[in-house]
Amino acid sequence: MQVSPLALGITRGTVTDFDKDLGLGHILCTDGTQIAFHCISFTDGSRSVAVGTPVSFRVYPGMKGQAEAGIIEKL
């Protein structure tokens, strides 16, 4: 039985889109879950990321009631 990354609080995935003007994007988790993120969550201090970049991150409750990625590390 596969456990959702939302239950674990930490997972890996791949950046599927990123709007550099807004600093917002989405990560596709290994189980198919889509998670939103903001560029300030990157641990390396960068403010942009290329589509297709593999990342690891923690899952947090977002401001709009949906899960968001935080403490994002590029792999």
Biopython code that builds the backbone (N, CA, C, O; Angstrom):
import numpy as np
from Bio.PDB.StructureBuilder import StructureBuilder

atoms = [
    (1, "MET", "N", (0.845, -1.183, 0.000)),
    (1, "MET", "CA", (0.000, 0.000, 0.000)),
    (1, "MET", "C", (0.890, 1.245, 0.000)),
    (1, "MET", "O", (1.792, 1.375, 0.828)),
    (2, "GLN", "N", (0.630, 2.144, -0.923)),
    (2, "GLN", "CA", (1.420, 3.366, -1.020)),
    (2, "GLN", "C", (0.807, 4.452, -0.140)),
    (2, "GLN", "O", (-0.409, 4.642, -0.133)),
    (3, "VAL", "N", (1.653, 5.160, 0.597)),
    (3, "VAL", "CA", (1.202, 6.228, 1.484)),
    (3, "VAL", "C", (1.376, 7.563, 0.780)),
    (3, "VAL", "O", (2.424, 7.811, 0.184)),
    (4, "SER", "N", (0.389, 8.412, 0.835)),
    (4, "SER", "CA", (0.457, 9.731, 0.217)),
    (4, "SER", "C", (1.538, 10.573, 0.876)),
    (4, "SER", "O", (1.720, 10.487, 2.091)),
    (5, "PRO", "N", (2.276, 11.403, 0.095)),
    (5, "PRO", "CA", (3.263, 12.288, 0.701)),
    (5, "PRO", "C", (2.626, 13.294, 1.643)),
    (5, "PRO", "O", (3.302, 13.822, 2.526)),
    (6, "LEU", "N", (1.356, 13.566, 1.474)),
    (6, "LEU", "CA", (0.672, 14.492, 2.373)),
    (6, "LEU", "C", (0.632, 13.920, 3.784)),
    (6, "LEU", "O", (0.657, 14.669, 4.760)),
    (7, "ALA", "N", (0.570, 12.588, 3.896)),
    (7, "ALA", "CA", (0.557, 11.952, 5.206)),
    (7, "ALA", "C", (1.959, 11.914, 5.810)),
    (7, "ALA", "O", (2.109, 11.981, 7.030)),
    (8, "LEU", "N", (2.975, 11.807, 4.971)),
    (8, "LEU", "CA", (4.356, 11.701, 5.447)),
    (8, "LEU", "C", (4.949, 13.062, 5.794)),
    (8, "LEU", "O", (5.755, 13.169, 6.718)),
    (9, "GLY", "N", (4.563, 14.086, 5.073)),
    (9, "GLY", "CA", (5.107, 15.409, 5.311)),
    (9, "GLY", "C", (6.414, 15.672, 4.589)),
    (9, "GLY", "O", (6.902, 16.803, 4.611)),
    (10, "ILE", "N", (7.002, 14.666, 3.948)),
    (10, "ILE", "CA", (8.239, 14.856, 3.189)),
    (10, "ILE", "C", (8.215, 13.916, 1.989)),
    (10, "ILE", "O", (7.768, 12.773, 2.090)),
    (11, "THR", "N", (8.698, 14.408, 0.858)),
    (11, "THR", "CA", (8.662, 13.577, -0.351)),
    (11, "THR", "C", (9.594, 14.135, -1.411)),
    (11, "THR", "O", (10.321, 15.100, -1.177)),
    (12, "ARG", "N", (9.560, 13.517, -2.567)),
    (12, "ARG", "CA", (10.333, 13.959, -3.725)),
    (12, "ARG", "C", (9.405, 14.123, -4.906)),
    (12, "ARG", "O", (8.319, 13.546, -4.952)),
    (13, "GLY", "N", (9.846, 14.914, -5.850)),
    (13, "GLY", "CA", (9.054, 15.116, -7.043)),
    (13, "GLY", "C", (9.834, 15.879, -8.093)),
    (13, "GLY", "O", (11.045, 16.065, -7.974)),
    (14, "THR", "N", (9.121, 16.323, -9.131)),
    (14, "THR", "CA", (9.719, 17.037, -10.253)),
    (14, "THR", "C", (8.918, 18.304, -10.519)),
    (14, "THR", "O", (7.688, 18.279, -10.523)),
    (15, "VAL", "N", (9.615, 19.402, -10.738)),
    (15, "VAL", "CA", (8.953, 20.669, -11.050)),
    (15, "VAL", "C", (8.275, 20.539, -12.412)),
    (15, "VAL", "O", (8.926, 20.197, -13.400)),
    (16, "THR", "N", (6.968, 20.811, -12.469)),
    (16, "THR", "CA", (6.216, 20.682, -13.719)),
    (16, "THR", "C", (5.956, 22.024, -14.383)),
    (16, "THR", "O", (5.801, 22.092, -15.603)),
    (17, "ASP", "N", (5.906, 23.092, -13.595)),
    (17, "ASP", "CA", (5.752, 24.426, -14.167)),
    (17, "ASP", "C", (6.230, 25.457, -13.160)),
    (17, "ASP", "O", (6.242, 25.217, -11.953)),
    (18, "PHE", "N", (6.628, 26.622, -13.693)),
    (18, "PHE", "CA", (7.101, 27.696, -12.827)),
    (18, "PHE", "C", (6.907, 29.032, -13.534)),
    (18, "PHE", "O", (7.376, 29.218, -14.657)),
    (19, "ASP", "N", (6.217, 29.960, -12.877)),
    (19, "ASP", "CA", (6.014, 31.314, -13.384)),
    (19, "ASP", "C", (7.021, 32.221, -12.687)),
    (19, "ASP", "O", (6.847, 32.558, -11.516)),
    (20, "LYS", "N", (8.071, 32.616, -13.401)),
    (20, "LYS", "CA", (9.146, 33.387, -12.775)),
    (20, "LYS", "C", (8.691, 34.774, -12.342)),
    (20, "LYS", "O", (9.262, 35.339, -11.409)),
    (21, "ASP", "N", (7.680, 35.337, -12.993)),
    (21, "ASP", "CA", (7.179, 36.657, -12.601)),
    (21, "ASP", "C", (6.448, 36.618, -11.264)),
    (21, "ASP", "O", (6.569, 37.538, -10.456)),
    (22, "LEU", "N", (5.697, 35.562, -11.038)),
    (22, "LEU", "CA", (4.954, 35.414, -9.779)),
    (22, "LEU", "C", (5.741, 34.638, -8.729)),
    (22, "LEU", "O", (5.470, 34.754, -7.534)),
    (23, "GLY", "N", (6.717, 33.845, -9.175)),
    (23, "GLY", "CA", (7.484, 33.011, -8.251)),
    (23, "GLY", "C", (6.730, 31.776, -7.810)),
    (23, "GLY", "O", (7.077, 31.163, -6.800)),
    (24, "LEU", "N", (5.698, 31.403, -8.557)),
    (24, "LEU", "CA", (4.843, 30.271, -8.200)),
    (24, "LEU", "C", (5.007, 29.125, -9.181)),
    (24, "LEU", "O", (5.254, 29.340, -10.368)),
    (25, "GLY", "N", (4.867, 27.904, -8.676)),
    (25, "GLY", "CA", (4.956, 26.743, -9.542)),
    (25, "GLY", "C", (4.318, 25.533, -8.911)),
    (25, "GLY", "O", (3.691, 25.622, -7.855)),
    (26, "HIS", "N", (4.486, 24.382, -9.576)),
    (26, "HIS", "CA", (3.929, 23.122, -9.099)),
    (26, "HIS", "C", (4.970, 22.021, -9.206)),
    (26, "HIS", "O", (5.836, 22.028, -10.081)),
    (27, "ILE", "N", (4.853, 21.076, -8.286)),
    (27, "ILE", "CA", (5.713, 19.897, -8.263)),
    (27, "ILE", "C", (4.809, 18.676, -8.398)),
    (27, "ILE", "O", (3.776, 18.579, -7.736)),
    (28, "LEU", "N", (5.214, 17.739, -9.269)),
    (28, "LEU", "CA", (4.518, 16.466, -9.393)),
    (28, "LEU", "C", (5.233, 15.460, -8.514)),
    (28, "LEU", "O", (6.392, 15.126, -8.758)),
    (29, "CYS", "N", (4.541, 14.975, -7.485)),
    (29, "CYS", "CA", (5.116, 13.992, -6.564)),
    (29, "CYS", "C", (5.202, 12.628, -7.238)),
    (29, "CYS", "O", (4.548, 12.387, -8.253)),
    (30, "THR", "N", (6.003, 11.748, -6.676)),
    (30, "THR", "CA", (6.185, 10.420, -7.249)),
    (30, "THR", "C", (4.890, 9.601, -7.271)),
    (30, "THR", "O", (4.769, 8.666, -8.062)),
    (31, "ASP", "N", (3.921, 9.940, -6.413)),
    (31, "ASP", "CA", (2.647, 9.205, -6.410)),
    (31, "ASP", "C", (1.580, 9.879, -7.274)),
    (31, "ASP", "O", (0.430, 9.440, -7.290)),
    (32, "GLY", "N", (1.955, 10.946, -7.994)),
    (32, "GLY", "CA", (1.018, 11.628, -8.887)),
    (32, "GLY", "C", (0.335, 12.836, -8.284)),
    (32, "GLY", "O", (-0.407, 13.528, -8.982)),
    (33, "THR", "N", (0.560, 13.112, -7.011)),
    (33, "THR", "CA", (-0.020, 14.276, -6.348)),
    (33, "THR", "C", (0.665, 15.547, -6.843)),
    (33, "THR", "O", (1.889, 15.578, -6.972)),
    (34, "GLN", "N", (-0.102, 16.585, -7.119)),
    (34, "GLN", "CA", (0.431, 17.878, -7.547)),
    (34, "GLN", "C", (0.466, 18.820, -6.340)),
    (34, "GLN", "O", (-0.541, 18.979, -5.650)),
    (35, "ILE", "N", (1.619, 19.443, -6.082)),
    (35, "ILE", "CA", (1.798, 20.332, -4.936)),
    (35, "ILE", "C", (2.273, 21.700, -5.424)),
    (35, "ILE", "O", (3.180, 21.781, -6.252)),
    (36, "ALA", "N", (1.669, 22.768, -4.918)),
    (36, "ALA", "CA", (2.078, 24.131, -5.268)),
    (36, "ALA", "C", (3.268, 24.560, -4.414)),
    (36, "ALA", "O", (3.473, 24.045, -3.315)),
    (37, "PHE", "N", (4.059, 25.520, -4.938)),
    (37, "PHE", "CA", (5.168, 26.074, -4.175)),
    (37, "PHE", "C", (5.403, 27.530, -4.553)),
    (37, "PHE", "O", (4.945, 28.000, -5.595)),
    (38, "HIS", "N", (6.127, 28.237, -3.685)),
    (38, "HIS", "CA", (6.597, 29.590, -3.967)),
    (38, "HIS", "C", (8.114, 29.564, -3.923)),
    (38, "HIS", "O", (8.703, 28.808, -3.150)),
    (39, "CYS", "N", (8.743, 30.379, -4.740)),
    (39, "CYS", "CA", (10.199, 30.334, -4.883)),
    (39, "CYS", "C", (10.957, 30.650, -3.591)),
    (39, "CYS", "O", (12.121, 30.268, -3.473)),
    (40, "ILE", "N", (10.357, 31.320, -2.639)),
    (40, "ILE", "CA", (11.069, 31.618, -1.390)),
    (40, "ILE", "C", (11.331, 30.360, -0.566)),
    (40, "ILE", "O", (12.059, 30.406, 0.426)),
    (41, "SER", "N", (10.737, 29.235, -0.976)),
    (41, "SER", "CA", (10.903, 27.981, -0.237)),
    (41, "SER", "C", (12.172, 27.215, -0.587)),
    (41, "SER", "O", (12.458, 26.194, 0.038)),
    (42, "PHE", "N", (12.949, 27.684, -1.580)),
    (42, "PHE", "CA", (14.186, 26.988, -1.946)),
    (42, "PHE", "C", (15.259, 27.250, -0.905)),
    (42, "PHE", "O", (15.504, 28.399, -0.535)),
    (43, "THR", "N", (15.895, 26.200, -0.434)),
    (43, "THR", "CA", (16.890, 26.321, 0.626)),
    (43, "THR", "C", (18.194, 26.941, 0.150)),
    (43, "THR", "O", (18.969, 27.442, 0.965)),
    (44, "ASP", "N", (18.455, 26.917, -1.171)),
    (44, "ASP", "CA", (19.713, 27.467, -1.684)),
    (44, "ASP", "C", (19.642, 28.975, -1.940)),
    (44, "ASP", "O", (20.617, 29.576, -2.392)),
    (45, "GLY", "N", (18.492, 29.583, -1.651)),
    (45, "GLY", "CA", (18.345, 31.023, -1.815)),
    (45, "GLY", "C", (18.014, 31.471, -3.221)),
    (45, "GLY", "O", (17.803, 32.661, -3.458)),
    (46, "SER", "N", (17.963, 30.536, -4.162)),
    (46, "SER", "CA", (17.624, 30.913, -5.537)),
    (46, "SER", "C", (16.153, 31.297, -5.631)),
    (46, "SER", "O", (15.345, 30.907, -4.788)),
    (47, "ARG", "N", (15.820, 32.047, -6.641)),
    (47, "ARG", "CA", (14.435, 32.480, -6.835)),
    (47, "ARG", "C", (13.831, 31.970, -8.137)),
    (47, "ARG", "O", (12.786, 32.447, -8.579)),
    (48, "SER", "N", (14.507, 30.984, -8.750)),
    (48, "SER", "CA", (13.958, 30.388, -9.962)),
    (48, "SER", "C", (14.368, 28.923, -10.037)),
    (48, "SER", "O", (15.286, 28.477, -9.349)),
    (49, "VAL", "N", (13.662, 28.189, -10.891)),
    (49, "VAL", "CA", (13.922, 26.763, -11.064)),
    (49, "VAL", "C", (13.473, 26.373, -12.471)),
    (49, "VAL", "O", (12.491, 26.907, -12.987)),
    (50, "ALA", "N", (14.182, 25.462, -13.071)),
    (50, "ALA", "CA", (13.826, 24.979, -14.400)),
    (50, "ALA", "C", (12.782, 23.875, -14.302)),
    (50, "ALA", "O", (12.806, 23.059, -13.381)),
    (51, "VAL", "N", (11.868, 23.861, -15.261)),
    (51, "VAL", "CA", (10.903, 22.770, -15.349)),
    (51, "VAL", "C", (11.687, 21.478, -15.567)),
    (51, "VAL", "O", (12.628, 21.440, -16.360)),
    (52, "GLY", "N", (11.294, 20.426, -14.860)),
    (52, "GLY", "CA", (11.970, 19.139, -14.954)),
    (52, "GLY", "C", (12.990, 18.900, -13.854)),
    (52, "GLY", "O", (13.536, 17.802, -13.747)),
    (53, "THR", "N", (13.257, 19.917, -13.029)),
    (53, "THR", "CA", (14.221, 19.780, -11.940)),
    (53, "THR", "C", (13.678, 18.851, -10.860)),
    (53, "THR", "O", (12.576, 19.078, -10.361)),
    (54, "PRO", "N", (14.423, 17.807, -10.485)),
    (54, "PRO", "CA", (13.996, 16.961, -9.372)),
    (54, "PRO", "C", (14.239, 17.687, -8.048)),
    (54, "PRO", "O", (15.254, 18.365, -7.885)),
    (55, "VAL", "N", (13.317, 17.545, -7.115)),
    (55, "VAL", "CA", (13.406, 18.232, -5.829)),
    (55, "VAL", "C", (12.944, 17.319, -4.695)),
    (55, "VAL", "O", (12.220, 16.348, -4.914)),
    (56, "SER", "N", (13.380, 17.651, -3.479)),
    (56, "SER", "CA", (12.814, 17.043, -2.273)),
    (56, "SER", "C", (12.249, 18.193, -1.453)),
    (56, "SER", "O", (12.731, 19.322, -1.543)),
    (57, "PHE", "N", (11.232, 17.908, -0.657)),
    (57, "PHE", "CA", (10.542, 18.973, 0.070)),
    (57, "PHE", "C", (9.671, 18.416, 1.175)),
    (57, "PHE", "O", (9.412, 17.214, 1.234)),
    (58, "ARG", "N", (9.225, 19.293, 2.043)),
    (58, "ARG", "CA", (8.243, 18.960, 3.076)),
    (58, "ARG", "C", (6.895, 19.539, 2.655)),
    (58, "ARG", "O", (6.830, 20.545, 1.948)),
    (59, "VAL", "N", (5.839, 18.897, 3.094)),
    (59, "VAL", "CA", (4.477, 19.334, 2.771)),
    (59, "VAL", "C", (3.883, 20.050, 3.980)),
    (59, "VAL", "O", (3.930, 19.547, 5.103)),
    (60, "TYR", "N", (3.327, 21.226, 3.729)),
    (60, "TYR", "CA", (2.714, 22.043, 4.782)),
    (60, "TYR", "C", (1.311, 22.463, 4.361)),
    (60, "TYR", "O", (1.015, 22.517, 3.167)),
    (61, "PRO", "N", (0.441, 22.762, 5.330)),
    (61, "PRO", "CA", (-0.861, 23.315, 4.972)),
    (61, "PRO", "C", (-0.662, 24.719, 4.404)),
    (61, "PRO", "O", (0.060, 25.535, 4.976)),
    (62, "GLY", "N", (-1.301, 24.981, 3.291)),
    (62, "GLY", "CA", (-1.158, 26.283, 2.648)),
    (62, "GLY", "C", (-2.144, 27.305, 3.166)),
    (62, "GLY", "O", (-3.053, 26.988, 3.934)),
    (63, "MET", "N", (-1.947, 28.546, 2.728)),
    (63, "MET", "CA", (-2.803, 29.639, 3.181)),
    (63, "MET", "C", (-4.230, 29.517, 2.654)),
    (63, "MET", "O", (-5.152, 30.070, 3.253)),
    (64, "LYS", "N", (-4.429, 28.808, 1.550)),
    (64, "LYS", "CA", (-5.768, 28.661, 0.973)),
    (64, "LYS", "C", (-6.384, 27.298, 1.279)),
    (64, "LYS", "O", (-7.343, 26.883, 0.628)),
    (65, "GLY", "N", (-5.827, 26.605, 2.272)),
    (65, "GLY", "CA", (-6.387, 25.330, 2.681)),
    (65, "GLY", "C", (-5.877, 24.135, 1.903)),
    (65, "GLY", "O", (-6.272, 23.004, 2.188)),
    (66, "GLN", "N", (-5.000, 24.358, 0.920)),
    (66, "GLN", "CA", (-4.427, 23.260, 0.157)),
    (66, "GLN", "C", (-2.972, 23.074, 0.563)),
    (66, "GLN", "O", (-2.335, 24.002, 1.061)),
    (67, "ALA", "N", (-2.459, 21.888, 0.350)),
    (67, "ALA", "CA", (-1.067, 21.607, 0.696)),
    (67, "ALA", "C", (-0.118, 22.413, -0.165)),
    (67, "ALA", "O", (-0.392, 22.659, -1.340)),
    (68, "GLU", "N", (1.009, 22.830, 0.421)),
    (68, "GLU", "CA", (2.055, 23.538, -0.282)),
    (68, "GLU", "C", (3.399, 22.926, 0.073)),
    (68, "GLU", "O", (3.575, 22.376, 1.160)),
    (69, "ALA", "N", (4.349, 23.028, -0.857)),
    (69, "ALA", "CA", (5.699, 22.536, -0.620)),
    (69, "ALA", "C", (6.520, 23.609, 0.073)),
    (69, "ALA", "O", (6.400, 24.792, -0.243)),
    (70, "GLY", "N", (7.353, 23.194, 1.016)),
    (70, "GLY", "CA", (8.266, 24.094, 1.708)),
    (70, "GLY", "C", (9.596, 23.401, 1.933)),
    (70, "GLY", "O", (9.701, 22.186, 1.767)),
    (71, "ILE", "N", (10.602, 24.156, 2.306)),
    (71, "ILE", "CA", (11.963, 23.641, 2.508)),
    (71, "ILE", "C", (12.362, 22.779, 1.291)),
    (71, "ILE", "O", (12.669, 21.594, 1.421)),
    (72, "ILE", "N", (12.346, 23.408, 0.123)),
    (72, "ILE", "CA", (12.591, 22.697, -1.137)),
    (72, "ILE", "C", (14.096, 22.676, -1.433)),
    (72, "ILE", "O", (14.770, 23.706, -1.396)),
    (73, "GLU", "N", (14.599, 21.478, -1.726)),
    (73, "GLU", "CA", (15.994, 21.303, -2.109)),
    (73, "GLU", "C", (16.056, 20.731, -3.517)),
    (73, "GLU", "O", (15.398, 19.737, -3.822)),
    (74, "LYS", "N", (16.854, 21.367, -4.374)),
    (74, "LYS", "CA", (17.073, 20.838, -5.724)),
    (74, "LYS", "C", (18.009, 19.643, -5.622)),
    (74, "LYS", "O", (19.016, 19.688, -4.915)),
    (75, "LEU", "N", (17.671, 18.578, -6.331)),
    (75, "LEU", "CA", (18.485, 17.354, -6.285)),
    (75, "LEU", "C", (19.393, 17.260, -7.495)),
    (75, "LEU", "O", (20.149, 16.297, -7.626)),
]
sb = StructureBuilder()
sb.init_structure("model")
sb.init_model(0)
sb.init_chain("A")
sb.init_seg("    ")
for serial, (resi, resn, name, xyz) in enumerate(atoms, 1):
    if name == "N":
        sb.init_residue(resn, " ", resi, " ")
    sb.init_atom(name, np.array(xyz, "f"), 0.0, 1.0, " ", f" {name:<3s}", serial, name[0])
structure = sb.get_structure()
